[in-house]
Amino acid sequence: MPPLRYFVPNGFTGLSLLLGLGSVVMSSEGNFRLAAWMILWGVLLDKLDGSAARLLNATSKFGVEFDSFADFVVFGIAPAALVYYRLLPIGPLLGWEKPALLATSGLYALALAVRLARFNVTTGGEGIFYGLPGTLMGAIVATAYLTWDKYGLPERSLIVSPAVLVIAAGLMVSTVRLPKLKLGKNKVMKAFTVCNVVGAYLCGPLRILPEYLLGIALIYTLGGVVYCLMNPSAGLDAEPESAPEPAQAERLA
């Protein structure tokens, strides 16, 4: 019987996995708005399980593997299902037949599986992601749909959704570098980061301001990638090709 403190982060992980499964069910039943919010709730829980594991000194190899399973469901299968089921009835009108929708959705899920497997056997610089995180890609897909839904944009604009999945798949398995979200020494950036984290944890449960959540996700992505491009040596201080120790492994892939 493991110490009780291990049940806290793994409980968050388990709930995240269940939300991913629930999101798939909601998408299959046509409740796309709730399906997208469930993905975002999974994002918030994914951040909590890692923080709880570090605060409680409850990191473990089991936790790392369990987290990967949950991530695959909530950030891989659930976003793919959201796009697939939403476009299935209107796909032919937009030029996307069922096989094409299946292929693009499957490619996205496959790319995340590859990323998670690669992440579990390799490690890189302490402050850098190699390839964009599946958590971030899932958040962008979900918030983009919720923003589209909130403002009642024309259905024809959904024609780009499968292409977005393909691009996201490529970015997840790429070598594009992105700084990990950490509190730095700059007081302005620290305050900006804290405010946005608090804002996300307020907007998510209240199901409000998806456009704000989409905005901060895109700003972090674009700003981080540009920063790494302008600083080629960032994150290149350590790239050992060996499995990370459980106590050192990041729970966010």
N, C-alpha and C positions, 0 to 999 in steps of 0.2 A: 504494500500500500504506500504510494508516494505521499510525501508531506502535503498537507491541505493547501499550502500556498500555490502548488502547481495547478490546482483546480481553477484558480482565478483566471490566468491567461488562457488556459485551455478551454474554459467555459466561454470566454469571449470568442475564441476560434470556432468552437462548436456552434454557437449561435450565428456566427457569420456564415458558416456552411449551410445552416438551415435557411437563412435568409436567401442565399443563392438558389437553393432548391425551390423555395417559395416564389422567387422571382420568375423562375422558369415556368412554374405552374400558372402564375398570373398572366404571363405573356401568352401561354397557350390558350387561356380563357378570354383573352382580349382586354384584360385590365392592365394596359401598358404603363399607365401613369404610376400605379402602385408598384409594378415590376421594376421600374426605373428607380423609384425611391428606395426599394429594398436593396438594390445594388449599392446605392449611396450609404445606406445604413451599414452595409457590409464594409465599406471603406472606413467608416468611423470606428467600427469594431476592430478592424485590422490594425489601426493605429493604437487602439487601447490594449490589445493583447501583447504587443511588443513592449509598450511602456510598462504594463503590469509585470511582465516577465522580468524586466530589468530592475524595477523597483523592489520586487519581492525576492530577487535572486532566484527566480524560478525558471531559468532557461534550461532546456534539455533537448536532446536529439529527437525525442518523441514530439516535443512541441514544434520543432522546426519542420518535421515531416507532416504533422497534422495541419500545420499552418499552410503548407503547400497544397494539400488536398482541398482545404477550404478556399484558398485563393483560386484554384483552378475552377471550382464551381461558381463562385460569386463574381469573379472578374473575367473568367473565360467563357464558361457555358452560358451564364445568365445574360451578358451583353449580346452574345451571338444569337441567343434565342429571342431577345427583345427585337433585334433588327429583322430576324427571319420571320417571326410571326406577324410583326407589324407590316412588313412589305408583302407577305404572302398573298393577300387578297387583291392588292393593287400592283403587284410586281409586273405582270404582263402589260399593264397600261403604261408603266414607266420604262419598259424595255428590259426588265429583269425577270426571266423565267425561273421556275422553281429550282431546277438543277444549278443555276448560277447562284441563287440565294443560298442553297445548301453548301456550295463550294466555298463561297466567301465566308460564310459563318463558320464552316468547319476549319478553314485556314486560320481564322482568328483564334479559335480555341486551340488548335494545334500549335500555333506560335507561342501561346502562353504556356502550354505544357512543356515545350522545348525550353523556354526561358526559365521556368521553375526548376526543371531538371538540371540545367546548366548552372543555375544559381546555387543549387545544393551541393555541387561538387567542385565549384571554383569560387574564388574570392578575388576582390580587386582592391583598389585604394579605399582607405577607411571612410572617406567622405564623398565617394562617387558611385553612382549607379552606372553599369555598363549595359546599354540598352534601356529603353524607357520602361519603368515599372508597370506591371499589369494592373496594380491598384490604380495608378494614375490613368491608364487607358480606359479602364472600366468606368472611372469617375467621369471622364470626358464624354464617353458614349452616352452614359445615363443623363448627365446634366444637359448635353446637347439636345437629347430627345425631349426632356422636360421643358427646356426653353422653347423649343419648337412648338410643343403642345400648349404652353402657357399663352403664347402670342398668336396662336391659331394660324400659323404660316401655312401656305398651300401645300397639299400633299405632294405635288410634283417636286418640291424641294427635297423630299426624302430620297430622290433618285441617287443622291451622293452617298447614302448610308453604307451600301456594300463597299464602295470604294474607300470610305473611311475605315472600315474594318480591315481591308487589305493593307492600307497604309499603316494602321496601328500594328498589324501583325509584323510588318517589316521593321518597324521601329523597335518593337520589343525584342527581336532577335538580332538587332544590329549592334554595332559597337559605338553608337551615339552615347556620349557621356552626359550625365545629369547630376548636379550636386544633390546630396541627400539633405533633406530638410532638417537643419539644426540651428539652434540659437547661437549666433556668432557674437562677436564683441561689439559690433556696431550697434549703438543704442537705437538708432532710427530703424534699422532693419529688424532688430530684435522686437521692437514694439509693433512693427508692421506684421511680422510673422505671428506673434502672439494674438494680435487682434483678429487676424484672418483665421487662425485655428479656432479661437473662441466663436467667431462668426459661423464657421462650418458646423461646429457642434450645436449651435443654436438653430441654424437654418435647416439642417438635416432632419432632426426629430420633429420640428414644427412644419416641415414640408413647405417651406417658403423660399423665395428668391433663388430659384435654380440658375438664373442668369448670372447672379453674383458668384455662385459656386463654380459655374463654367468659366467665368472670367478669371478667378484666382487660379484655377487649374491650368488654364492656357498661359497666364502670365508666368507661373512657376515653370512650366514646360519650356516656353520660348525663351524666357529670361535665363534659365539655367543652361540650356543648350548653347545659347549665344555666349554666355560667360565662359563655358568650357572651350568653345571654339577660339575665343580671344585669349585664353590661358591654356595653351597646349600641354603644359606640365601639370596642370591640376589633376590630382588623383592618380598620377603615374608613379607615385613613390613606392607602391607595393602592388604587385600583381602575381602572387604565387598561385600556381596551378595545383592546389591541393585543397582537400575538403576542410572547411572551417570548423573549428572546435565549437561544440554546442553553446558554450557560454559566450562565445564571440559572435555567433551567427546572428545576422539581422533577421528579424521575423517578417520583414517587408520585402517581397520579391517583386 
